[in-house]
Amino acid sequence: MRRTHGTRQGTRRILKRSKSERGRVNISRVMHPYTEGDRVSIVLDGGQQAGMPHRRFQGMTGTIVAKQGRAYVVEFTDKNKNKSVLARPEHLRPTE
């Protein structure tokens, strides 16, 4: 059987949710008011597929640059390269 090389390949550990978090959406995370310049961490939520960035950006920390529809544009440096990711607030967590 051929090995698949899709975008969700190898995400079983990353997108798994704990037993108490299964089946419900964290309203406080969705409704959190972000403004430009806020520092956020990208933490993927397996219960919400919409607006999920690629799994390689799991755990990255960056700043919010703009809002685009319901999602936010997050900029960060990956090695020595500046990158920007479009992510919905379900997949973001504020950092101090």
C-alpha positions as CSV (number, residue, x, y, z in Angstrom):
1,M,0.0,0.0,0.0
2,R,1.3,3.4,-0.9
3,R,2.1,6.0,1.8
4,T,0.0,9.1,1.6
5,H,1.6,12.5,1.6
6,G,-1.4,14.7,2.4
7,T,-1.6,17.9,4.5
8,R,-2.9,16.0,7.5
9,Q,-0.2,13.3,7.4
10,G,1.1,12.4,10.8
11,T,-1.3,14.6,12.8
12,R,-2.8,11.9,15.1
13,R,-0.9,13.1,18.1
14,I,-1.1,16.8,17.4
15,L,-4.9,17.1,16.7
16,K,-6.0,14.7,19.4
17,R,-8.1,16.3,22.2
18,S,-8.3,15.2,25.8
19,K,-11.4,13.3,26.9
20,S,-12.9,16.3,28.8
21,E,-12.5,18.6,25.8
22,R,-14.1,16.3,23.2
23,G,-17.2,17.5,21.4
24,R,-17.3,21.1,22.7
25,V,-16.0,24.4,21.5
26,N,-14.2,26.6,24.0
27,I,-16.2,29.8,23.8
28,S,-13.7,31.9,25.7
29,R,-11.0,31.0,23.1
30,V,-13.3,31.8,20.2
31,M,-14.6,35.1,21.5
32,H,-11.3,36.5,22.8
33,P,-10.8,40.0,21.5
34,Y,-7.4,40.2,19.7
35,T,-6.0,43.5,18.5
36,E,-3.0,44.3,16.2
37,G,0.3,43.8,18.0
38,D,-0.9,41.1,20.4
39,R,1.4,38.1,20.9
40,V,-0.3,34.8,20.3
41,S,0.7,31.1,20.1
42,I,-0.6,28.8,17.4
43,V,-2.1,25.8,19.1
44,L,-4.2,23.6,16.7
45,D,-7.6,22.5,17.8
46,G,-8.6,19.2,16.3
47,G,-12.3,19.8,16.9
48,Q,-12.4,22.7,14.5
49,Q,-11.2,22.1,10.9
50,A,-12.1,25.6,9.5
51,G,-9.3,28.1,9.6
52,M,-6.7,25.7,10.8
53,P,-3.1,26.5,9.8
54,H,-0.7,23.8,8.6
55,R,0.6,21.4,11.3
56,R,4.2,22.6,10.9
57,F,3.2,25.8,12.6
58,Q,2.0,24.1,15.8
59,G,3.5,25.8,18.8
60,M,4.9,28.9,17.0
61,T,4.6,32.3,18.6
62,G,4.0,35.5,16.7
63,T,2.2,38.8,16.6
64,I,-1.2,39.6,15.1
65,V,-0.8,41.9,12.1
66,A,-4.3,42.2,10.7
67,K,-7.8,40.8,10.8
68,Q,-9.2,39.1,7.7
69,G,-12.8,38.1,7.9
70,R,-13.2,35.9,11.0
71,A,-9.5,35.0,11.0
72,Y,-6.3,36.8,12.0
73,V,-3.0,37.2,10.1
74,V,-0.1,36.1,12.4
75,E,3.5,36.9,11.5
76,F,6.5,35.1,13.0
77,T,10.0,34.1,12.1
78,D,10.7,30.5,11.1
79,K,14.4,30.0,11.3
80,N,15.6,33.2,9.5
81,K,12.5,33.7,7.4
82,N,9.5,35.9,8.1
83,K,6.2,34.1,7.6
84,S,2.6,34.9,7.9
85,V,-0.3,32.5,8.6
86,L,-4.0,33.0,8.4
87,A,-5.7,31.4,11.5
88,R,-9.0,31.5,13.2
89,P,-9.2,32.4,16.9
90,E,-10.0,28.8,17.9
91,H,-6.4,27.9,16.9
92,L,-4.8,30.9,18.8
93,R,-3.9,31.4,22.4
94,P,-2.7,34.7,24.0
95,T,0.7,34.8,25.5
96,E,2.0,37.2,28.1
